[in-house]
Amino acid sequence: MFLTISTTGTAERPATDLGFLLHKHPDKAQRFSTSYGTAHVLYPEATAERCTVALLLEVDPVALVRRGRGKGRGGAPDSALAQYVNDRPYAASSLLAVALSSVFSSALRGQCKARPELPERALPLRIEVPALPARGGAALVERLFAPLGWAVTAEPVALDEEFPEWGDSRYVRLVLEGELRLADALRQLYVLLPVLDDAKHYWVAPDEVDKLLRSGEGWLEGHPEQRLITNRYLVRRWSLTRSALERLELARLAEADDTAAEEIDNAVGEPSAAELVGEDENEAGTGAEEPSVPLAVRRREAILDALRGAGAARVLDLGCGQGQLLGELLKEARFTEIVGVDVSMRALNEAARRLRLNRPGFDTGAAERQSARLRLTQGALTYTDSRLAGYDAAVLSEVIEHVDPPRLPALEHVVFGAARPKAVVVTTPNAEYNVRWETLPAGRMRHGDHRFEWTREEFRAWAEQVAERHGYAVEFRPVGPEDPEVGPPTQLALFRGAAEGGDDGTDSRSGDRAATTAVATAGTAADTATATTTTRAAPTTTAATATTTKEAAA
């Protein structure tokens, strides 16, 4: 197998800097032992104007058979002769990809001790692979490399030049030209060489997902052929492919949100004792002798009541978490289409498990009908998503308090401006009620991920401003036992579009607003709410938007 990498330079930036990046001196020819043969690194040319490094991999067919028996094409025991006579010693494959990562490991990681500034420099590169298996032909080669910024030349190799009527083989001569960082180019080759070959010479284990994501960082997240690349790289092992695709989507959302993926995917996990305050205990301060209904149950009942009153049939649960509300919606036939949206794939997978979706052996007629009504999808509520448009109602249950205050306008636009459901139900903790939780330390919020907790006045001011800006009417309802001094533990706002008036056919907006604070007062109160929100926000948190419902710990 043979591959060359060339670059050009000037007297100020000599092309021989390539030797520093690769940690291989241009004046030397070096040999490296691999599991399946010997890799040679040499420089056919090395001047200030142009430098070319060549990687020649000599494959030992006997070692390939002995070490890879039954694994991949090289060890496939389909016949005695085929084990030794095949294209592995000549055509670029996973063998060459492994040699690249072994021989040029520092360059692939973007490290250069002698010249630490070099790895970040984009170089004019020309990469040639004389014999590249391409299952999919030259068109697939173009689809894989062109989106990465390469000018691609993929010349099909004829089966036999003496007999052109036989057509082309599955091999191409590949030339890539572009200006990229060397580390990026090497990582792309490491992934895409075996993808085009569509085979690997070794058994693919779960750790291959980590290898793929490390090498694909920065380019695979947004590649138009991401699914094909992932599926082929992981040799069509669906469980591994699904895991990789979920993590890639999470990485894409994290990059868009300018945060770490682990801080976005925080929906699943056991809450701490402090976070479980009051949720399943007696309602604090009520003096009840018998255990009361848990607040989470009361909240879901209030949401369902609001949805019934709005006449909703097609419902979005935005920030659905592990699917507690989805389960209640499925129990009522009036809700004919239900969509759960969450940024966390772990939460969505847990919701699917709890609701027994796509469970082998569970597809009875009733289960099939239930699965047909429910769809789970990953998405961030601070980015416009056309999939959310056109629904009767949307629910934000214990979601807004997990959003950093500066990002609330983005969430508002996505839900009320772009999706524009006919009704929106929003629930959030009432901060005034916190003094009634006997086990909640003074000044603490109910959950460690809450960015703020609003008083009734602050929530009312925010909701009225949102309604005014987007043409909704809003009414407020208590959730849980209402304390005469501090109000209910949870507050609910029901937004209705202008067309969602009363039975007399008139616009209910004026009547609803008459029951609330005047618009002018709302503006002043909103300013107060914004200022208070800033002071209530957790001072040390830097986590990004968490749009998941923390029902078990709110």
N, C-alpha and C positions, 0 to 999 in steps of 0.2 A: 504494500500500500504506500501511496506517495501523496504528499501534500506540501505546497510551498506557500509562504507568506512573504510578500514584497512590500517595500515602502520606499518613498523618495524623500529627499531632504535638501538642505542647503549647508553652506559653511557654518552658519550660525546654529542650525539645528540639523546636524548630520543624520543621515539615514541609519548609520551604524548604532544610533541610540536603541535600535531594535534589540541589539545584543544585551544591553542593560536590562531592558524590559523582560527578556526571556531568560535572563541569568545564564546565557550561553555565549561564550566569547567567539566573535566572528573568525578568529584565526585558528580555531580548533575544530576538529571533527570528533564528536563524542558518541559513545555507545552506552545504552541503558538496557538492562535486562528487564523483561516483562514476563508475565505468567505464560505467555504464548509465543515468545520469540524474543527478538532484539530490535530495539528502536535506535536509529542513527539520526543524529542532528548535525547538519553541516551547512555551510554558507557558500553557495555557488558564486555569489558576488557580494562584495562588502566595500562600498565606497561612500563618501559623504553624500553623493548624489542619489545613489540607489543601493539598497541592501535587500538580499533575499535569503531567507532561511528555509531549509528543506527538512521535512520529517519523513524518514523512510522506515517503514515497519516491516521487518522480515518475520513472517508468521511461520512457526513450526507446526506443520499439520499433524504430526504425531502428538505433540504436546496438547494441541487443541482437542484432539479426540480423547486423550487420556484424562485431561483435566475437565473437559466439558461434556462427558458422556451423557447423552440424553438431554442436554440443555441447549436450546437454540438450534439454529441451522447447522452450526459447526459440529455439534455432537449428536445430531439426529441419527439414530441407528436404523435408517430406512433400508440401507444396503451396506455391505462391507466396503465396497469401493467408494460410495458417496461420502463416507466418513473422511476420506483422504483426498478425494478429487472434487473440489468445489471452488467457489470464487473467493473464499475467505483470505487467501494470501495476496489477492490482487485488488479487490474492490473495497473502497472505504466503507466502514461499518462500525459497529459498537467497539470492535477491537481497536480501531484507530482513535475513537473518541476516548477510550480508557487510556491509551498511550498519550494523547494530548494532555489529559488531566494529570498524568503521572510525571511526564517529562517537563511540562510547562506549568507546574502547579502554582508557583509564585505569581507568574504572569496571569494565570486564570483568576487568582484571588485579587489581582490588582495591587500587588506588593512589589516594591523595588527599594531595597535598603540603600543601595549606592546612590540612586537618583530618585528620591521619594516623590518628586513633582511629576515625573514622567507618566505614571499610570493614568493620571487624569487628563492627559493631553490626547486629543483626537488626532489620529494619523491617517494620511492617505494610504489605504491598504489595497492590495490586490492578492486575492487568495485563489489558488488553482488546485483542483482535485481532478486528475486525469480520468479516473474511473470511479464513478459514484452510482451505486444502485439507486434507482428512483422508481419506486412502485407508485405510479401515478404520472410518470413521465415528466417531461420538461415543464409542462404547465404547472404541476404541483411544486416543482422547485421554485418557480417564479412566485407562486402564492406564498411560499414559506419565507423566502428571503427578501423579496421586494418591500414588504411592509416595514422591514427593519432598517431601511435606508440604503440597501445595496442596489447597484446596477448589476443585473443578473444576466449571464450568458450560460445557457444550458444547451449544449449541442448533443442531440441523441447520437449514440454510437450504433452503427448498422450491425446487424447480425453477421453479415458477410458482405464486404464491399464488392465481391465478385458476383453476388447474387442480390442486387438491390430489391428484387421483387419479394424477398423474404421479409423486408421491412426492418424496423429498428429493434434493437435489444432493449432491455430495461435499464441500461446504463447510459449515463450522460457524462460529458466532459463539462465540468463546472468551473466558471470564472466569476468571482465576486469582486466588485470594485466599489469603494466608498470610503468615506472619512468617518472613522469610528475609533473609540478607545480599543486598544488591543484586548483588554480583558473582556469587553463586551463581545468582540468578535469570537474569541475563543470559547466563551460560554455558549454562544449561539451554535457554533459548530459542535460542541460537546453534546448538545441536545438534538440538533437537527440531523446529524449524520445517521444515527441509528433510526431516527424517525423516517427518513427517506428509505433506508434499507428495509424498514418494517420488520426487524428481527434483532434479537440480542443473543450474544453467545453465552450468557449466564442466566441463572434463575433470578427473576425479578422479585425481590422481597419488599416489605413495607417501607424500608429505609430509602427505596428508590424515589418515593414521593418527596422526601426531604432533599435528595440530590436534584430532582427536577426543579423544585421551587428555589433552591439556592442558585442554580445556574440560570433559571428563567427570571430571576428578580430584575425588575426594571424594563422588561420587554415582553414577557409572556402574558402578563396580566391583561394587556390590551390588544394582544395579537388576534387578528380576525380568524385565524385557524387554530385558536387555542384548544378547542375540544379535540380536533384531529391530532394535534401534537401530543396532547396529554394521553390520549387513548393509545396511540402507537408507542409512545415512549414507555408506557407501562404495560406493553404487550397485551392490551385489551383486557386486563384484569379489572373488571368493573368496580369492585370495592375500592381499589387503589385509585382508579380514575375519578370516581365520585369524591373521594377524600381530597384529591388534588384540586379538582375544580371548585370545591367549596372553599378551600383555603385561598385559591387564586382570587375568587370573587371577594372574599374578606379583605385580601391585600389591596384589591382595587378600591374598595370602599374606604379603607383606612388611608390610602394615599390621597383620595379625593378629600377626605376629612382632615388630612394633615395630622394624623395621630398613629399610635401603635395598634396593630391588629388585635393584640390581646386585650386592649382597653375597650375596643368596640365589642368584641365577642365575649361579653361578660354576663350574658343572661342566665346561664346555667351554673348552678353551684349552690352549695348549702349556705344560707345566710348565717351570719353570726348571731349570738344570743341577743346582742343589742339591736340588731336589725329586725328581730322577730317581735319586738315590743308590741304587746297589745293585740296583735292580729287574731290570735286564736284564744286569747284570754277573755275573761269577763270584761265587759265594757267598763273602763276605769272610771271610778268616781260615781257610778250609778247606784251603788248600794244593792245591786241585784243579788239575791240569794242563789238563784239558779243560773247556770251558764247561759249566756245570751248567744244569739246567732253570730258567728264570726263576721267581722266587718267585710272580709273579702266576699262572703256569700251575699251580704246585704248590698254590696256594691254591684255585683253581677245582676241581682234582682232589679235594682234601680235602673241599670243600663237596659236590661231587657224590657222593662216597663216603658222606658223612653222610646225604644225602637218600635215597640208595638204601637204606641201612640202616634208615632210618625208614619205608620203604615209601611215601614221598610220591608222589602223582600230580599234585596241584594245588598249585602253588608260587608264593609271592610273593617277588619280588626287591625288597627295600625299599632305596631308594637305588641304583637300578640303573645310574645314570650313563649311559655310552654303549653299554651292552648287551653287554659282553664275556661275562658269565656267562649272560645270556639266550641268546646264541648257542650256548653249550655245552649248555644245557638243551634247546634245540630239537633237538639231534642225537640225543637219546634219546627213543624213542617212549613210554617209561614215564611221562614227564611230559606228561600230557594237557592240562593247562591251566596257562599260565604268565602271570603278571601282573608287569610292571615298573612300579615306582612311583618317581618322582623329583620333586623340587620344581622342577627346571629344565626348562623346555620346550625350551631349546636342546639339553640333553642328550638328551631324549626324541626330538627330531627327528633328532639324530645317530644315535641307536640305531635309529630306523626306517630311516634311510638305509643304515646298515651291514647291517642284517638284511633289507634290500630289501623292506620292507613297503609295500604300496600303490604299488608302482613300476609305471608304465605299461609295458606290453609284457612284464612279467615274470610275469603271472598264469597260469603253468602250473598243472597239477593239483597238483604237489608244493608249489608256492609258495602256492596257495590253502589247502591243508591246513595248511601252516606258519603262515600268517596267522591261520587259525581257532583255532590253539592259543595264540597270543600276543596279549596286550593291553597297551598302554602307557597309563598314566594319570598325571596330575599330582597331587601331594599332598604335604603337609608331615607328617613323621612325629611331630610334637609335637602334633597335633590329631586327635582321634578321628574315624575315617572308617568308616562302616558297610560300605563296599565291601570292606574288608579282612577281614571276618569269614568264618569257615567254611572256611578252607583247611587242607590237610594240613601244610604247612610254610611258614615264612618265613625268609628269609636277610637278615642284616645284615652284609654283607661290607665291612669297612673303612669303617664308617659311624659307629660310636659315638664314635670319636676326633675326629670333625668337629663334635660337638655340645658346646655349652658345658655344663660340669658341672651348673649349676643346672637345666638343661633335661632332663637325663637321666631324672629321675622321670617327666616327661611322656611321653617316648619309651617308657619302660618300661610305662606305663599303656596307651598306644595299642597296643603290640605284644602284651604279655603279659596285660594286663587286659581290653582291649576286643576286639581281634581274636582272641586266644586260639587260634592254630593248634596242631595236635597236636604239632608240633616246631618249634623255632627254632634256627637255626645262626648263631652270631655269631663273626666273626673280627676281630682287632685286632692292631696291632703289639705286639711284646714289647720294652719299653723297655730291658731289660737287654741285649738283643742289639745295641743301637746301637753299642756300643764295637767291634764286629767290622766295622762298615762303615768301611773305610779312608779313604774320601773324605768321610765325614760329620764336620763339625767337632764337637768335644766340646761337649755341652750342647745341641746342635741336635736338633730333631725331624725326622722323615723327610719331612714335607711342611709347607709354609708355612701351611696351613689347619688343621693339627691343633691342637685345643685342649688335648690332653693325650696322653700315651702311658703306658700302665700297665705295671708290672712284673707278673710272673706271680702274685705274691701279691695284688696289688691287683685284678687281673682276676678271680682266683678268689674273692676276698671279695665283689666286686660281683655276680658270677654266682650265687653261692650264696644271697646275700640275695634276689635276684630270684626264684630258684627257690623259696625258702621262702615268699615272700609270695604267689606266684601258683600254687602247687601243681604245680610241675614238678620233675623230677629232672634233674640236670646232670652231664655228664662232660666231661673236658677232653682235647684231643688236640693234639699238636705239628704244626706245618706248616713244612716245610723242614728242612734238616739241623739236628739238635739238638746244640748245643754242651754239653759236660759241665759247663761253668762257668756259662754265661749262658742256656742253654736254646735253643729254636728262635727263628727270626726272627719268626714269626707264631704266635699262640695262637688256638685254636678251642674254643668251648664249644658242646656240643650239648644243648639242653633238650628233654625229652620230657614230655608231659602224663602224669598219673597213669594214664590208660587205656592208655598206650603201654608196657606192661610186657613181660617176656620171654615166650618161647614157652610157659612153664609156666602162663601165665595169672595169675601173681601180680603184685602191684604192684612194679615195679622201683625205686621211689623209694628204699626203704631200702637196697637193695644199692648203688645208684649213690652215695648219700650216704655209705655206709660207706667208699667209695673216696676220698671227699673229706674236707675238714676238717669238724669237728663244727660244728653250727649256732651254738653259743655262741662258738666261735672265729671263725666267719664274721662275727658281729656286731662283734667287736673289730677284725678285719681290715678290715671295711668302713669303720669309723671312720677307720682309718689310711689306707685308700685315698682316702677323701673328702678328708682333710687333704692327702695327697700330691698328689691331683689339683689342688687349689687352687694349690699351689706350682708344679706342672708346667705349668699353663695359661699360654698365651702372654700376657705381661704387657701388651702394647700392643694386642692385637686387640679390636675391638669388633664384629666381624661377628656376625650372628645365626646361627641353626641352619643348617648346611649338610649336608643329608642325602644328598649325592651320593657315590657310590663313586669314590674317586680311585685306581683300581687301577693305572693306569700310573705313579703317583707315590708310592704309599704306602710 
